[in-house]
Amino acid sequence: MNVLAINGSPRVKGNTNIALNFISKELEVEGIDTTILQLGTNVIKCCKACGVCGKTLDERCVIDDDIVNSAIQMMIKADAIIFGSPVHFAGISSNLKALMDRAFYVSSKNNGLFRHKVGGAIAVTRRSAGVVTFNSLTNYLLFAEMIVPGGNYWNVIHGRDIGEVEQDIEGLQTLKTFAKNMAWVMKLIEHGKDIHPAPKFEVKTPMNFIR
């Protein structure tokens, strides 16, 4: 089994990377491999709301000159996905949000590419808005029908200067608990999917408040 962890921080070796590596080591103890995808400062374009991915149904975004399509394929192959973001102005980093907007839209138009994968999120913050960012990340996972294990608190860890997250003892304990729960859920799914097949995909009936 394998986990893809996506680091949405422009600082490749910053606190978000430290936190994801901490989780990776806990998963390794459980016999699960982790790959960390670093977005860094790569430019990721925003969704154009063109709807082409819903017509081609080829598991790809029509924008094909950045990392998103390769990331989507990595997400499809992974058994579980973790999204890590620093808090930027009380929200998700712009590059990570652009990637998630496009990847999850492609997923929804292609019969739920990430459906029933185990998913998780962590937020790294200097002071405030960690829970706001964590909630925003988690909304994507729930929308995609992913299975989201919890920690013993919300997955938020604190630090500003590089390495400070290692001083947040409670934050590290939260991430450790989350990693253990993720490994447990992954193993339950792996060993039980043949006995209890997943529910069939339900085609969504889109509506708005006018019709």
C-alpha positions as CSV (number, residue, x, y, z in Angstrom):
1,M,0.0,0.0,0.0
2,N,1.2,3.5,-0.7
3,V,0.4,7.1,0.2
4,L,0.9,10.2,-1.9
5,A,1.5,13.3,0.2
6,I,1.2,16.6,-1.7
7,N,3.2,19.5,-0.2
8,G,1.5,22.8,-1.1
9,S,4.2,25.0,0.4
10,P,6.5,27.1,-1.8
11,R,9.3,26.2,0.8
12,V,10.4,22.7,-0.3
13,K,12.2,22.0,2.9
14,G,10.0,24.1,5.2
15,N,7.7,23.2,8.1
16,T,5.0,21.6,5.9
17,N,7.6,19.2,4.5
18,I,8.9,18.4,8.0
19,A,5.3,17.6,9.1
20,L,4.7,15.4,6.1
21,N,8.0,13.6,6.6
22,F,7.0,13.0,10.3
23,I,3.7,11.4,9.1
24,S,5.6,9.4,6.5
25,K,7.9,7.9,9.1
26,E,4.8,6.9,11.2
27,L,3.3,5.2,8.1
28,E,6.5,3.4,7.4
29,V,6.4,1.8,10.8
30,E,3.0,0.4,9.7
31,G,4.5,-1.0,6.5
32,I,3.1,1.7,4.2
33,D,5.3,3.6,1.7
34,T,4.9,7.4,1.2
35,T,5.8,9.6,-1.7
36,I,6.0,13.3,-1.2
37,L,5.1,15.5,-4.2
38,Q,6.6,19.0,-3.8
39,L,4.7,21.7,-5.6
40,G,7.3,24.3,-4.5
41,T,7.2,27.4,-6.7
42,N,6.0,25.7,-9.8
43,V,3.3,27.8,-11.5
44,I,-0.1,26.0,-11.4
45,K,-2.8,27.6,-13.5
46,C,-6.3,28.0,-12.1
47,C,-9.4,26.1,-13.4
48,K,-10.9,27.7,-16.5
49,A,-14.4,26.3,-15.8
50,C,-14.4,25.2,-19.4
51,G,-16.0,21.8,-18.7
52,V,-13.8,20.0,-21.3
53,C,-12.8,17.2,-18.8
54,G,-16.5,16.3,-18.6
55,K,-16.6,15.8,-22.4
56,T,-13.3,14.0,-23.1
57,L,-13.6,11.8,-20.0
58,D,-9.9,11.0,-20.3
59,E,-9.0,11.7,-16.6
60,R,-7.1,14.8,-17.7
61,C,-7.4,18.6,-17.5
62,V,-7.4,20.4,-20.8
63,I,-4.6,22.6,-19.4
64,D,-1.5,20.5,-20.1
65,D,1.5,22.6,-19.4
66,D,1.9,22.3,-15.7
67,I,2.1,19.5,-13.0
68,V,-1.6,18.9,-12.6
69,N,-2.2,16.0,-15.0
70,S,0.8,14.1,-13.8
71,A,-0.4,14.7,-10.2
72,I,-3.8,13.4,-11.1
73,Q,-2.3,10.2,-12.3
74,M,-0.2,9.8,-9.2
75,M,-3.4,10.4,-7.1
76,I,-5.3,7.7,-9.0
77,K,-2.5,5.2,-8.4
78,A,-2.2,6.0,-4.7
79,D,-4.2,4.1,-2.0
80,A,-4.3,7.2,0.1
81,I,-3.6,10.9,-0.4
82,I,-2.6,13.6,2.1
83,F,-2.7,17.3,1.3
84,G,-0.4,19.6,3.4
85,S,-0.7,23.3,3.2
86,P,0.8,26.3,5.0
87,V,-1.7,28.9,6.1
88,H,-1.7,31.8,3.6
89,F,-4.0,34.6,4.6
90,A,-6.3,32.3,6.5
91,G,-6.5,29.7,3.7
92,I,-4.9,27.2,1.5
93,S,-1.7,28.1,-0.5
94,S,-2.7,29.3,-3.9
95,N,-0.8,26.7,-5.8
96,L,-2.3,23.8,-3.9
97,K,-5.8,25.2,-4.2
98,A,-5.4,25.6,-8.0
99,L,-4.2,21.9,-8.2
100,M,-7.0,20.7,-6.0
101,D,-9.7,22.7,-7.9
102,R,-8.7,21.1,-11.2
103,A,-7.9,17.6,-9.9
104,F,-11.1,17.2,-8.0
105,Y,-13.2,18.6,-10.8
106,V,-11.6,16.1,-13.2
107,S,-12.3,13.4,-10.6
108,S,-15.9,14.3,-10.3
109,K,-16.4,14.4,-14.1
110,N,-14.8,11.0,-14.5
111,N,-17.0,9.0,-12.1
112,G,-15.1,9.7,-9.0
113,L,-11.4,8.9,-9.6
114,F,-10.6,9.4,-5.9
115,R,-13.8,7.8,-4.5
116,H,-13.2,5.6,-1.5
117,K,-9.5,6.3,-1.3
118,V,-8.3,7.2,2.2
119,G,-7.7,10.9,2.4
120,G,-6.3,13.4,4.9
121,A,-5.1,16.9,5.3
122,I,-2.8,18.9,7.5
123,A,-2.4,22.7,8.0
124,V,0.8,24.4,9.2
125,T,0.3,27.8,10.7
126,R,2.3,30.5,12.5
127,R,-0.6,31.5,14.8
128,S,-4.3,31.5,13.6
129,A,-6.5,30.0,10.8
130,G,-5.1,26.5,11.0
131,V,-8.5,25.0,11.6
132,V,-10.0,27.1,8.8
133,T,-7.4,25.9,6.3
134,F,-7.8,22.3,7.6
135,N,-11.5,22.4,7.1
136,S,-11.2,23.8,3.6
137,L,-8.8,21.0,2.6
138,T,-11.1,18.4,4.1
139,N,-14.1,19.7,2.2
140,Y,-12.5,18.5,-1.1
141,L,-12.0,15.0,0.4
142,L,-15.6,14.7,1.6
143,F,-16.9,16.0,-1.8
144,A,-15.0,13.2,-3.5
145,E,-16.4,10.5,-1.2
146,M,-13.0,9.8,0.2
147,I,-12.6,8.1,3.6
148,V,-11.2,10.6,6.1
149,P,-9.6,9.3,9.4
150,G,-9.1,11.7,12.2
151,G,-6.4,12.4,14.7
152,N,-7.0,13.2,18.4
153,Y,-7.4,16.9,17.5
154,W,-7.7,18.8,14.2
155,N,-4.6,18.2,12.1
156,V,-3.0,21.6,12.7
157,I,0.6,22.1,13.7
158,H,2.3,25.4,14.6
159,G,5.6,27.0,13.6
160,R,6.9,30.0,11.7
161,D,10.7,29.5,11.3
162,I,11.8,26.3,9.7
163,G,11.9,23.5,12.3
164,E,9.7,25.2,14.8
165,V,6.9,22.6,14.2
166,E,9.1,20.0,15.9
167,Q,8.6,22.0,19.1
168,D,4.8,21.6,18.9
169,I,4.5,18.4,21.0
170,E,0.7,18.3,20.9
171,G,0.7,19.0,17.2
172,L,3.1,16.1,16.6
173,Q,1.0,13.8,18.7
174,T,-2.1,14.8,16.6
175,L,-0.2,13.9,13.4
176,K,1.0,10.7,14.8
177,T,-2.5,9.6,15.8
178,F,-3.7,10.6,12.4
179,A,-1.0,8.5,10.7
180,K,-1.8,5.5,12.8
181,N,-5.5,5.8,12.1
182,M,-4.9,6.3,8.4
183,A,-2.8,3.1,8.3
184,W,-5.5,1.2,10.2
185,V,-8.3,2.3,7.8
186,M,-6.1,1.5,4.8
187,K,-5.6,-2.0,6.1
188,L,-9.3,-2.5,6.9
189,I,-10.2,-1.4,3.3
190,E,-7.5,-3.6,1.8
191,H,-8.6,-6.7,3.7
192,G,-12.3,-6.1,3.5
193,K,-13.0,-4.8,0.0
194,D,-13.5,-8.3,-1.4
195,I,-15.9,-9.3,1.4
196,H,-17.9,-6.0,1.4
197,P,-17.8,-4.4,-2.1
198,A,-18.1,-0.7,-2.3
199,P,-21.4,0.9,-3.0
200,K,-22.1,1.7,-6.7
201,F,-21.3,5.2,-7.9
202,E,-24.3,7.5,-7.8
203,V,-24.6,9.8,-10.7
204,K,-25.1,13.3,-9.3
205,T,-28.2,15.3,-10.2
206,P,-27.0,18.9,-10.2
207,M,-29.4,21.6,-9.0
208,N,-29.2,25.2,-7.9
209,F,-31.6,27.4,-5.8
210,I,-33.5,28.6,-8.8
211,R,-34.5,25.3,-10.4
